[in-house]
Amino acid sequence: METIHHPFKEKQSIELTVGTFIIITILFIFYIISDENSTVLVMAWPFALFAIMVNAIMFFHLGDKFIHLPQQRKEIGFKILILLSNIPVTFMYYLIAIKP
């Protein structure tokens, strides 16, 4: 008996990762161009908080799928790594923004 392999078709995690990366990068560039105006930080804070919450929800969703779908762990693990790749980039932007 052959096992049928169905690929993990969830695409929202990649779209979420790319979307939040693009928006965070645009806000960071706008902050740098605006000569580090604190108003930009005040406008960006609600988005950053929302992005953290939505990405955390997606992380837990993918983690649940990783546990319950052992035959698709490679695809799900790859999506988790892509989702987590935003953390070092965002941390770098944060360090640049708060430089003394």
Residue frames as a rotation matrix with the C-alpha (Angstrom) as fourth column:
MET 1
0.581 0.814 0.000 0.00
0.814 -0.581 0.000 0.00
0.000 0.000 -1.000 0.00
GLU 2
-0.421 -0.725 0.545 1.41
0.723 -0.631 -0.280 3.36
0.547 0.276 0.790 -1.02
THR 3
-0.009 0.366 -0.930 1.12
0.769 -0.593 -0.241 6.43
-0.640 -0.717 -0.276 1.12
ILE 4
0.326 0.201 0.924 -0.09
0.799 -0.580 -0.156 9.51
0.505 0.789 -0.350 -0.68
HIS 5
-0.461 -0.575 -0.676 1.92
0.816 -0.574 -0.069 12.62
-0.348 -0.583 0.734 0.11
HIS 6
0.547 0.647 0.531 -0.14
0.749 -0.662 0.035 15.79
0.374 0.378 -0.847 0.10
PRO 7
-0.547 -0.806 0.227 1.99
0.607 -0.569 -0.555 18.91
0.576 -0.165 0.800 0.35
PHE 8
-0.205 0.396 -0.895 1.18
0.830 -0.414 -0.374 21.40
-0.519 -0.819 -0.244 3.10
LYS 9
-0.138 0.246 0.959 -0.80
0.889 -0.396 0.230 24.01
0.436 0.885 -0.164 1.15
GLU 10
0.635 0.376 -0.675 -0.89
0.687 -0.673 0.272 26.77
-0.353 -0.637 -0.686 3.76
LYS 11
-0.023 -0.625 0.780 0.38
0.848 -0.425 -0.316 29.99
0.529 0.655 0.540 2.10
GLN 12
0.814 0.455 0.361 -0.70
0.236 -0.827 0.510 32.64
0.531 -0.330 -0.781 4.59
SER 13
0.699 -0.593 -0.399 2.47
0.462 -0.051 0.885 32.32
-0.546 -0.803 0.238 6.69
ILE 14
-0.306 -0.823 0.478 4.71
0.926 -0.141 0.351 33.25
-0.222 0.550 0.805 3.75
GLU 15
0.071 0.423 0.903 2.41
0.613 -0.733 0.295 36.12
0.787 0.533 -0.311 2.78
LEU 16
0.947 0.279 -0.161 2.36
0.282 -0.477 0.832 37.33
0.155 -0.833 -0.531 6.38
THR 17
0.318 -0.913 -0.255 6.14
0.700 0.045 0.713 37.15
-0.639 -0.406 0.653 6.67
VAL 18
-0.457 -0.494 0.740 6.78
0.879 -0.376 0.292 39.00
0.134 0.784 0.606 3.43
GLY 19
0.336 0.694 0.637 4.05
0.531 -0.698 0.481 41.56
0.778 0.177 -0.602 4.12
THR 20
0.939 -0.001 -0.345 5.27
0.313 -0.418 0.853 42.44
-0.145 -0.908 -0.392 7.60
PHE 21
-0.011 -1.000 -0.002 8.87
0.826 -0.010 0.563 42.56
-0.563 0.004 0.826 6.38
ILE 22
-0.328 -0.081 0.941 7.97
0.808 -0.541 0.235 45.01
0.490 0.837 0.243 3.60
ILE 23
0.643 0.649 0.407 5.86
0.333 -0.716 0.614 47.24
0.690 -0.259 -0.676 5.85
ILE 24
0.773 -0.425 -0.471 8.46
0.460 -0.136 0.878 47.28
-0.437 -0.895 0.091 8.64
THR 25
-0.257 -0.911 0.322 11.19
0.908 -0.114 0.404 48.11
-0.331 0.396 0.856 6.12
ILE 26
-0.051 0.325 0.944 9.12
0.647 -0.710 0.279 50.94
0.761 0.625 -0.174 4.62
LEU 27
0.915 0.404 -0.010 8.45
0.252 -0.550 0.796 52.37
0.316 -0.731 -0.605 8.10
PHE 28
0.425 -0.842 -0.333 12.15
0.658 0.034 0.752 52.10
-0.622 -0.539 0.568 8.96
ILE 29
-0.406 -0.554 0.727 13.17
0.906 -0.346 0.243 53.85
0.116 0.757 0.643 5.72
PHE 30
0.362 0.624 0.692 10.57
0.444 -0.768 0.461 56.55
0.820 0.141 -0.555 6.37
TYR 31
0.902 -0.091 -0.421 12.02
0.389 -0.252 0.886 57.00
-0.187 -0.964 -0.192 9.88
ILE 32
-0.055 -0.998 -0.014 15.56
0.813 -0.053 0.580 57.39
-0.580 0.021 0.814 8.50
ILE 33
-0.349 -0.030 0.937 14.45
0.804 -0.522 0.283 59.75
0.480 0.852 0.206 5.71
SER 34
0.617 0.698 0.363 12.44
0.385 -0.670 0.634 61.89
0.686 -0.251 -0.682 8.15
ASP 35
-0.196 -0.822 0.535 15.67
-0.291 -0.472 -0.832 62.65
0.936 -0.319 -0.147 10.00
GLU 36
-0.685 -0.089 -0.723 14.70
0.486 0.683 -0.545 60.28
0.543 -0.725 -0.424 12.83
ASN 37
-0.495 0.632 0.596 11.48
-0.643 -0.728 0.237 62.07
0.584 -0.266 0.767 13.65
SER 38
-0.964 0.088 0.252 9.85
-0.147 0.611 -0.778 60.54
-0.222 -0.787 -0.576 16.73
THR 39
-0.104 0.977 -0.186 6.40
-0.843 -0.185 -0.505 61.01
-0.527 0.104 0.843 15.19
VAL 40
-0.006 0.029 -1.000 7.20
-0.789 0.614 0.023 58.16
0.614 0.789 0.019 12.81
LEU 41
-0.889 -0.354 -0.290 7.96
-0.100 0.769 -0.631 55.92
0.446 -0.532 -0.719 15.78
VAL 42
-0.666 0.718 0.204 4.65
-0.403 -0.115 -0.908 56.83
-0.628 -0.687 0.366 17.39
MET 43
0.201 0.741 -0.641 2.84
-0.968 0.050 -0.245 55.94
-0.150 0.670 0.727 14.15
ALA 44
-0.167 -0.364 -0.916 4.81
-0.622 0.760 -0.189 52.70
0.765 0.538 -0.353 13.71
TRP 45
-0.819 -0.247 0.518 4.34
-0.573 0.398 -0.716 51.39
-0.029 -0.884 -0.467 17.26
PRO 46
0.100 0.905 0.413 0.71
-0.725 0.351 -0.592 50.18
-0.681 -0.240 0.692 16.83
PHE 47
0.630 0.080 -0.772 1.67
-0.694 0.504 -0.514 48.35
0.348 0.860 0.373 13.65
ALA 48
-0.425 -0.872 -0.242 4.67
-0.606 0.473 -0.640 46.76
0.673 -0.125 -0.729 15.34
LEU 49
-0.624 0.272 0.733 2.52
-0.644 0.352 -0.679 45.56
-0.442 -0.896 -0.045 18.24
PHE 50
0.504 0.859 -0.088 -0.11
-0.716 0.359 -0.600 44.19
-0.484 0.365 0.795 15.84
ALA 51
0.360 -0.449 -0.817 2.60
-0.704 0.444 -0.554 42.47
0.612 0.775 -0.156 13.74
ILE 52
-0.725 -0.630 0.279 4.08
-0.642 0.471 -0.605 40.82
0.250 -0.617 -0.746 16.83
MET 53
-0.263 0.708 0.656 0.67
-0.623 0.394 -0.675 39.48
-0.736 -0.587 0.337 17.87
VAL 54
0.705 0.573 -0.418 -0.29
-0.675 0.359 -0.645 38.20
-0.219 0.737 0.640 14.40
ASN 55
0.054 -0.768 -0.639 3.13
-0.696 0.430 -0.575 36.61
0.716 0.475 -0.511 13.83
ALA 56
-0.745 -0.275 0.608 2.94
-0.655 0.471 -0.590 34.93
-0.124 -0.838 -0.531 17.25
ILE 57
0.229 0.902 0.366 -0.49
-0.632 0.424 -0.649 33.52
-0.741 -0.083 0.667 16.40
MET 58
0.693 -0.026 -0.721 0.87
-0.660 0.378 -0.649 32.20
0.290 0.925 0.245 13.08
PHE 59
-0.412 -0.909 -0.057 3.88
-0.758 0.377 -0.531 30.71
0.505 -0.176 -0.845 14.88
PHE 60
-0.556 0.267 0.788 1.64
-0.585 0.548 -0.598 28.79
-0.591 -0.793 -0.148 17.28
HIS 61
0.603 0.779 -0.171 -0.59
-0.639 0.343 -0.689 27.68
-0.478 0.525 0.704 14.40
LEU 62
0.389 -0.539 -0.747 2.42
-0.682 0.377 -0.627 26.35
0.620 0.753 -0.221 12.48
GLY 63
-0.647 -0.638 0.417 3.77
-0.743 0.407 -0.531 24.74
0.169 -0.654 -0.737 15.65
ASP 64
-0.023 0.753 0.658 0.46
-0.619 0.506 -0.601 22.94
-0.785 -0.421 0.454 16.14
LYS 65
0.825 0.305 -0.475 0.53
-0.563 0.391 -0.728 21.72
-0.036 0.868 0.495 12.54
PHE 66
-0.084 -0.951 -0.298 4.17
-0.811 0.239 -0.534 20.66
0.579 0.197 -0.791 12.98
ILE 67
-0.651 -0.123 0.749 3.17
-0.669 0.560 -0.489 18.44
-0.360 -0.819 -0.447 15.90
HIS 68
0.083 0.849 0.522 0.01
-0.363 0.513 -0.777 16.99
-0.928 -0.125 0.351 14.36
LEU 69
0.949 0.206 -0.238 1.21
-0.288 0.261 -0.921 16.46
-0.128 0.943 0.307 10.77
PRO 70
0.341 -0.900 0.272 4.45
-0.176 0.223 0.959 14.48
-0.923 -0.375 -0.083 11.10
GLN 71
0.208 -0.254 0.945 4.57
0.838 0.544 -0.038 13.57
-0.504 0.800 0.326 7.40
GLN 72
0.581 0.057 0.812 4.74
0.615 -0.685 -0.392 17.26
0.534 0.727 -0.433 6.46
ARG 73
0.690 -0.315 -0.652 7.22
0.530 -0.393 0.751 18.48
-0.493 -0.864 -0.104 9.06
LYS 74
-0.368 -0.891 0.267 9.83
0.856 -0.212 0.472 19.49
-0.364 0.402 0.840 6.50
GLU 75
-0.262 0.347 0.901 7.50
0.644 -0.633 0.431 21.95
0.719 0.692 -0.058 4.74
ILE 76
0.783 0.622 -0.020 6.06
0.400 -0.478 0.782 23.26
0.477 -0.620 -0.623 8.00
GLY 77
0.414 -0.725 -0.550 9.51
0.732 -0.094 0.675 23.61
-0.541 -0.682 0.492 9.58
PHE 78
-0.535 -0.585 0.609 10.66
0.840 -0.447 0.308 25.62
0.092 0.676 0.731 6.56
LYS 79
0.148 0.684 0.714 7.67
0.434 -0.694 0.575 27.97
0.889 0.225 -0.399 6.95
ILE 80
0.857 0.098 -0.505 8.44
0.514 -0.216 0.830 28.37
-0.027 -0.972 -0.235 10.65
LEU 81
-0.092 -0.976 -0.195 12.05
0.858 -0.177 0.482 29.31
-0.505 -0.123 0.854 9.84
ILE 82
-0.466 -0.009 0.885 10.89
0.672 -0.654 0.347 31.85
0.576 0.756 0.311 7.27
LEU 83
0.616 0.763 0.196 8.48
0.389 -0.510 0.767 33.33
0.685 -0.396 -0.611 9.80
LEU 84
0.735 -0.381 -0.561 11.24
0.569 -0.103 0.816 33.55
-0.369 -0.919 0.141 12.42
SER 85
-0.158 -0.855 0.494 13.61
0.983 -0.185 -0.007 35.23
0.097 0.484 0.870 9.94
ASN 86
0.383 0.364 0.849 11.87
0.338 -0.911 0.238 38.56
0.860 0.196 -0.472 10.58
ILE 87
0.890 0.022 -0.455 13.15
0.453 -0.139 0.881 38.64
-0.044 -0.990 -0.134 14.16
PRO 88
-0.021 -0.965 -0.263 16.84
0.851 -0.155 0.501 39.45
-0.524 -0.214 0.824 13.46
VAL 89
-0.435 -0.089 0.896 15.93
0.724 -0.627 0.289 42.00
0.536 0.774 0.337 10.79
THR 90
0.565 0.733 0.380 13.48
0.294 -0.609 0.737 43.76
0.771 -0.305 -0.559 13.08
PHE 91
0.715 -0.388 -0.582 15.98
0.622 -0.028 0.783 43.66
-0.320 -0.921 0.221 15.94
MET 92
-0.389 -0.876 0.285 18.61
0.911 -0.319 0.264 45.27
-0.140 0.362 0.921 13.69
TYR 93
-0.118 0.434 0.893 16.14
0.457 -0.775 0.437 48.04
0.881 0.460 -0.107 12.75
TYR 94
0.857 0.469 -0.215 15.38
0.370 -0.267 0.890 48.53
0.360 -0.842 -0.402 16.44
LEU 95
0.283 -0.836 -0.469 19.08
0.838 -0.022 0.545 48.82
-0.466 -0.548 0.695 17.34
ILE 96
-0.569 -0.469 0.676 19.62
0.768 -0.597 0.233 51.39
0.294 0.652 0.699 14.59
ALA 97
0.196 0.759 0.621 16.56
0.366 -0.644 0.672 53.38
0.910 0.095 -0.404 15.66
ILE 98
0.957 0.228 -0.181 17.58
0.239 -0.264 0.934 53.61
0.165 -0.937 -0.307 19.34
LYS 99
0.092 -0.996 -0.010 21.25
0.867 0.085 -0.490 54.34
0.489 0.036 0.872 18.75
PRO 100
0.331 0.029 -0.943 22.56
0.774 -0.579 0.254 57.00
-0.539 -0.815 -0.214 21.16
